[in-house]
Amino acid sequence: MRRGTHAFTLLEMMIALAAAAIVAAFALPGWSGQIARGHRIDAVTALYRAAQYVDAQGATAASLPAGIDQAPPSGNAVYRLKLREGDESNGGYAIAASPMQTGPMRDDPCGTFVLDANGTRGNEPSGAGLSARDCWRDR
């Protein structure tokens, strides 16, 4: 046997892999939560951007143009924004950000984010998971 040969034993390798697996088991749920939180922030930001567009266009805005009609504004859409007709209760318009059915947020408990001309924020369906306050808390 040669002196000075350095290598890992199988036992040392198994201990290192077990430690990495334990760290991953605790880190992955938190990481997934942060990804979802980032998508929610993108949806809220897109709603405010769309509201600024509609306010600038006034009554002539019938729909949202490309880039303003999704969150994030470029790339694959995670949320699709739609301008809803207004009435006296919502101040003239409402904008809804619905998760894409094929996207990562399709089963999100926050559901669809809604912002109206009065600044009222909410989620549909209400009571289906997190409260509107919890869903909008990062903005």
C-alpha positions in Angstrom: 0.0 0.0 0.0 1.3 3.4 -0.9 1.7 6.0 1.7 0.2 9.4 1.0 -2.9 8.2 -0.9 -5.9 10.3 0.1 -9.5 9.3 -0.7 -12.9 9.2 0.8 -14.2 6.0 2.3 -17.7 4.8 1.4 -18.8 5.6 5.0 -17.6 9.2 4.7 -19.4 9.6 1.4 -22.7 8.2 2.8 -22.5 10.6 5.8 -22.0 13.5 3.5 -24.9 12.5 1.2 -27.2 12.0 4.3 -26.3 15.5 5.6 -27.0 17.0 2.1 -30.4 15.2 2.0 -31.3 16.6 5.4 -30.4 20.1 4.4 -32.4 19.8 1.1 -35.4 18.4 3.0 -35.6 21.6 5.0 -34.6 24.1 2.3 -36.9 23.0 -0.6 -40.3 23.9 1.0 -39.0 27.3 1.9 -37.6 27.8 -1.6 -40.9 26.8 -3.2 -42.7 29.3 -1.0 -40.3 32.1 -2.0 -40.9 31.3 -5.7 -44.7 31.5 -5.2 -44.3 34.8 -3.3 -42.3 36.2 -6.2 -45.0 35.3 -8.6 -47.6 36.9 -6.4 -45.5 40.1 -6.3 -45.3 40.0 -10.1 -49.1 39.8 -10.3 -49.6 42.7 -7.9 -47.1 44.8 -9.7 -48.7 44.0 -13.1 -52.1 45.1 -11.7 -50.8 48.4 -10.6 -49.0 48.9 -13.9 -52.3 48.1 -15.8 -54.2 50.5 -13.5 -51.8 53.3 -14.4 -52.3 52.5 -18.1 -56.1 52.5 -17.8 -56.1 55.7 -15.8 -54.0 57.3 -18.5 -56.2 56.1 -21.3 -59.4 57.1 -19.6 -62.7 55.7 -20.9 -61.1 54.7 -24.2 -59.3 51.7 -22.8 -61.3 48.6 -24.0 -58.5 46.1 -23.3 -54.9 45.9 -22.2 -52.1 45.9 -24.7 -49.5 43.2 -25.0 -46.9 43.4 -22.3 -49.4 44.9 -19.9 -51.8 42.0 -20.2 -49.6 39.4 -18.4 -47.3 39.0 -15.5 -44.3 38.9 -15.8 -44.5 41.4 -18.7 -42.1 39.4 -20.9 -41.5 35.7 -21.2 -43.9 33.0 -20.2 -47.0 34.3 -18.6 -47.8 33.1 -15.1 -50.8 35.4 -14.7 -53.1 36.8 -17.4 -54.6 40.2 -16.8 -58.1 41.2 -18.0 -59.9 44.5 -17.9 -63.4 44.1 -16.5 -66.3 46.4 -17.2 -66.9 49.0 -14.6 -69.9 50.1 -12.6 -70.6 52.5 -9.7 -69.4 49.9 -7.1 -65.9 49.6 -8.5 -65.3 53.2 -9.7 -65.4 52.5 -13.4 -63.2 49.5 -14.0 -61.6 46.5 -12.4 -58.6 44.5 -13.5 -58.2 40.8 -12.7 -54.9 38.8 -12.7 -55.8 35.1 -13.1 -53.2 32.4 -12.8 -52.6 30.5 -16.1 -54.1 27.0 -16.1 -50.8 25.5 -17.2 -48.6 27.7 -15.0 -46.9 27.1 -11.7 -49.6 29.2 -9.7 -52.7 27.3 -11.0 -53.4 25.8 -7.6 -52.4 28.9 -5.6 -54.7 29.5 -2.6 -54.8 33.2 -3.4 -56.6 32.6 -6.7 -57.3 35.6 -8.9 -56.1 39.0 -7.8 -58.5 41.9 -8.4 -57.9 45.6 -8.3 -60.5 48.2 -9.0 -60.5 52.0 -9.8 -61.2 52.8 -6.2 -58.1 51.0 -5.1 -60.0 48.1 -3.5 -57.9 45.0 -3.6 -59.3 41.5 -3.3 -59.0 37.9 -4.4 -61.4 35.5 -6.0 -62.6 33.0 -4.9 -62.6 34.7 -1.5 -62.1 32.4 1.5 -60.5 29.7 -0.7 -57.2 29.8 1.2 -55.2 32.8 2.2 -56.9 36.1 3.0 -56.6 39.0 0.7 -54.4 40.7 3.3 -52.0 37.7 3.3 -51.9 37.6 -0.5 -51.3 41.3 -1.0 -49.0 41.8 2.0 -45.8 42.2 0.0 -47.1 45.3 -1.7 
